[in-house]
């Protein structure tokens, strides 16, 4: 069993499941979870005697979620006019459709809040959701992050109506605080910093009143040093929100990497728009974007 490299800011136990093409793989667990290690050792010893290798529970849960009767309700190859499906926060953003997908460029690295960007779906989605897309990082900036926003609505107080399209003008300069203070949503950050010093992290907005954004919005666990999202390499991302469970699967070639988060300690998120955030200086290409829901 291999021990993962912890994020230096993270004090929570973590477990990473690395899947092979068949859905079986290895589990990477922090040493703090010694009881689980001992139990896993006993289980592996038992299975070795029978010649079988069990799939880790998170992998089994993900495979079960994939088999649910998803109904696709959004599909964009990202090669046509992006305005048909999306709208944009950020007055310095640039977006171009190409035969290989849409290239989203945030403003310059030194441009401050106005140089951030968020691309939102026109559609809103209720209940459990499955989000799939091809992602290619095109910048080599060793700072800042990309974020997937899941089911965003406003908090419904003051000018921050539940329909976030009603206060788009307030987000012409897309400062992070406008989102984490005034929206209900789930957040997954990825393609962070550089591939040798990255993390994958989930959050639940809004920040509690008088709370701390950095710590009070985090959904455990954190993952560090994934080695994913190399510049110029296309990855297929599959994100499933099922109840308060989040699955974030990244595949490239025959390799799959599954990251899971449990939001049981937070209020549920049940409807809203999907968003793609890039901090200033970030450039990415998106293609073959689809969103599915479970019939109610």
C-alpha positions in Angstrom: 0.0 0.0 0.0 1.4 3.4 -1.0 1.1 6.5 1.2 -0.1 9.7 -0.6 1.7 13.0 -0.3 -0.5 15.3 1.9 -1.3 18.9 1.1 0.7 20.8 3.7 -2.4 22.9 4.6 -4.6 19.8 5.0 -5.0 18.0 8.3 -7.8 15.7 7.3 -7.4 12.0 6.4 -7.4 11.3 2.7 -7.9 8.4 0.4 -7.3 8.4 -3.3 -8.5 5.7 -5.6 -6.5 5.2 -8.8 -8.5 3.1 -11.3 -7.3 0.9 -14.1 -9.4 0.6 -17.3 -11.2 -2.3 -15.7 -12.3 -0.3 -12.7 -10.0 -2.0 -10.3 -7.0 -0.3 -8.7 -5.1 0.7 -5.7 -6.0 2.8 -2.7 -3.7 5.6 -1.4 -4.4 6.3 2.2 -2.8 8.6 4.9 -1.0 6.8 7.8 -3.4 8.5 10.3 -6.0 5.9 9.2 -4.1 3.0 10.8 -7.2 1.0 11.7 -8.3 1.1 8.1 -4.8 0.0 7.0 -4.9 -3.0 9.3 -8.4 -3.9 8.1 -7.4 -3.5 4.5 -4.3 -5.7 5.1 -6.5 -8.5 6.5 -8.9 -8.2 3.5 -6.1 -8.3 1.0 -4.6 -11.4 2.7 -8.0 -13.1 2.5 -8.4 -12.2 -1.1 -4.9 -13.3 -2.0 -5.8 -16.8 -0.8 -8.8 -16.9 -3.2 -6.9 -15.3 -6.1 -9.3 -12.3 -6.2 -8.6 -8.5 -6.0 -11.5 -6.5 -4.7 -12.4 -3.1 -6.1 -12.0 -0.3 -3.5 -15.5 0.8 -2.2 -15.2 4.3 -3.8 -14.5 2.7 -7.2 -17.5 0.4 -6.8 -19.7 3.4 -5.8 -18.5 5.3 -8.9 -19.2 2.4 -11.2 -22.6 2.0 -9.7 -23.3 5.7 -10.2 -22.3 5.5 -13.9 -24.9 2.7 -14.4 -27.8 4.8 -13.2 -30.5 5.8 -15.8 -29.0 9.2 -16.6 -30.9 11.4 -19.1 -28.7 13.8 -21.1 -30.2 17.2 -21.1 -27.3 19.4 -22.3 -24.8 18.7 -25.1 -22.3 21.1 -26.7 -19.4 20.0 -28.9 -17.9 23.5 -28.1 -17.2 24.0 -31.8 -20.2 26.2 -32.6 -21.1 29.7 -31.3 -20.6 29.5 -27.5 -23.3 32.1 -26.9 -26.0 29.5 -27.7 -25.3 27.6 -24.5 -23.2 29.9 -22.3 -22.8 33.3 -20.8 -19.7 34.9 -19.4 -18.5 36.8 -16.3 -15.4 38.9 -16.7 -14.9 41.9 -18.9 -11.3 40.9 -19.8 -12.2 37.3 -20.8 -11.7 36.0 -24.3 -13.5 33.0 -25.8 -13.0 31.4 -29.2 -14.7 28.4 -30.8 -12.3 26.2 -32.9 -12.7 22.8 -34.6 -11.0 21.3 -31.5 -13.3 23.0 -29.0 -13.7 26.4 -27.2 -10.6 28.1 -25.9 -11.3 30.2 -22.8 -8.7 32.7 -21.8 -8.9 34.8 -18.6 -7.3 38.2 -18.6 -3.6 38.9 -17.9 -2.0 37.5 -14.8 -1.5 41.0 -13.4 -5.0 42.1 -14.2 -6.5 41.7 -10.7 -10.1 40.7 -10.1 -11.2 42.0 -13.5 -9.0 39.4 -15.2 -10.7 36.4 -13.7 -13.4 34.6 -15.8 -16.4 32.3 -15.3 -18.4 30.7 -18.1 -22.0 29.7 -17.1 -24.6 27.5 -18.7 -27.8 29.2 -19.6 -29.6 26.1 -18.4 -30.1 25.2 -14.7 -30.1 21.6 -13.5 -32.0 20.0 -10.6 -31.3 16.9 -8.6 -28.4 14.6 -9.1 -26.1 15.6 -12.1 -23.4 14.0 -14.2 -21.0 16.4 -16.0 -18.6 15.3 -18.7 -16.1 17.2 -20.8 -12.7 17.1 -22.5 -10.3 19.5 -20.8 -6.9 20.6 -22.1 -4.7 23.0 -20.2 -3.0 25.5 -22.5 -1.1 27.7 -20.1 2.1 26.9 -18.1 1.4 29.5 -15.4 2.6 28.0 -12.0 0.0 29.9 -10.1 -3.8 30.0 -9.6 -6.5 27.4 -10.4 -9.3 26.2 -12.6 -12.7 25.5 -10.8 -15.8 23.6 -11.7 -18.9 25.2 -10.2 -21.8 22.8 -9.7 -25.5 23.9 -9.4 -25.0 27.6 -8.6 -27.8 29.9 -7.3 -27.7 33.2 -5.5 -28.3 33.3 -1.8 -31.5 35.3 -2.3 -30.6 38.2 -0.1 -30.3 41.9 -1.3 -29.2 42.1 -4.9 -28.0 38.5 -5.0 -31.1 36.9 -6.4 -31.3 33.1 -6.7 -31.1 33.5 -10.5 -27.5 34.5 -10.9 -28.2 35.8 -14.4 -30.1 38.7 -12.8 -26.9 40.1 -11.2 -24.4 39.4 -13.9 -23.5 43.1 -14.0 -22.2 42.8 -10.5 -19.7 40.2 -11.7 -18.1 42.1 -14.5 -15.0 42.0 -12.2 -15.4 38.4 -11.0 -13.8 38.6 -7.6 -13.9 35.3 -5.7 -15.7 36.9 -2.7 -18.7 37.6 -4.9 -19.1 33.9 -5.4 -18.1 32.4 -2.1 -20.1 35.0 -0.1 -23.2 35.2 -2.2 -23.8 31.9 -4.0 -25.0 28.4 -3.1 -22.9 25.9 -5.0 -20.4 23.1 -5.0 -16.8 23.8 -6.1 -14.0 21.5 -7.3 -10.6 23.1 -8.0 -8.2 21.3 -10.3 -5.3 21.9 -12.7 -3.9 24.0 -9.9 -0.5 25.7 -9.8 1.7 23.3 -11.9 1.4 19.5 -12.4 4.2 18.8 -10.0 2.7 20.9 -7.2 -1.1 20.6 -7.5 -4.1 19.8 -5.5 -7.7 18.8 -6.1 -10.2 20.2 -3.5 -13.9 20.5 -3.1 -15.8 23.3 -1.3 -19.4 24.3 -0.4 -20.4 27.9 -0.8 -21.4 30.3 0.7 -18.8 30.9 3.4 -20.6 30.8 6.8 -21.2 34.2 8.3 -18.1 35.2 10.4 -16.6 32.0 9.0 -13.2 31.4 7.3 -13.3 30.7 3.6 -10.2 28.7 3.5 -11.2 26.2 6.2 -15.0 26.4 6.7 -16.0 25.8 3.1 -13.7 22.7 2.5 -15.3 19.3 1.8 -12.9 16.6 2.9 -10.6 15.1 1.9 -7.9 17.1 0.1 -5.7 15.5 -2.6 -2.1 16.7 -3.3 0.4 16.0 -6.1 -1.9 14.2 -8.5 0.5 14.7 -11.4 -2.5 15.3 -13.7 -3.3 18.1 -16.1 -0.1 18.3 -18.0 0.1 21.3 -20.5 -1.3 20.3 -23.9 -2.7 16.9 -22.8 -6.4 16.3 -23.2 -8.2 14.7 -20.2 -11.8 13.4 -20.0 -13.5 14.6 -16.8 -16.6 12.9 -15.4 -18.1 14.6 -12.3 -21.1 13.1 -10.6 -23.0 14.7 -7.8 -25.2 12.1 -6.2 -26.9 13.3 -3.1 -24.1 14.7 -0.9 -21.4 12.5 -2.6 -19.1 13.9 -5.2 -17.1 11.9 -7.7 -14.4 13.5 -9.9 -12.9 11.1 -12.3 -10.1 12.1 -14.7 -9.1 9.8 -17.5 -6.4 9.9 -20.2 -5.5 7.1 -22.4 -6.1 3.9 -20.4 -5.5 5.5 -17.0 -8.3 6.7 -14.7 -8.0 8.6 -11.5 -11.0 8.9 -9.1 -11.3 11.5 -6.4 -14.3 11.4 -4.0 -15.7 13.9 -1.5 -18.4 13.6 1.1 -20.5 16.7 1.8 -22.5 15.2 4.7 -21.4 18.0 7.0 -22.9 20.7 4.7 -26.4 21.7 3.6 -27.5 20.0 0.3 -27.2 21.7 -3.1 -30.0 20.6 -5.4 -30.3 22.9 -8.4 -28.5 25.6 -10.4 -26.2 26.4 -13.2 -22.9 24.8 -14.1 -19.8 27.1 -14.3 -16.2 26.9 -15.4 -13.9 29.4 -13.6 -10.4 30.3 -14.5 -8.3 32.6 -12.5 -6.3 35.4 -14.2 -3.7 34.2 -16.6 -5.3 30.8 -17.2 -6.1 29.5 -20.7 -7.9 26.2 -21.3 -9.8 24.3 -24.1 -13.1 22.6 -23.5 -14.9 20.1 -25.8 -17.7 17.6 -26.0 -19.5 19.0 -22.9 -22.6 17.1 -21.7 -24.8 17.3 -18.6 -27.2 14.5 -17.5 -29.7 14.3 -14.7 -31.7 11.5 -13.1 -35.4 11.5 -13.8 -37.4 12.3 -10.8 
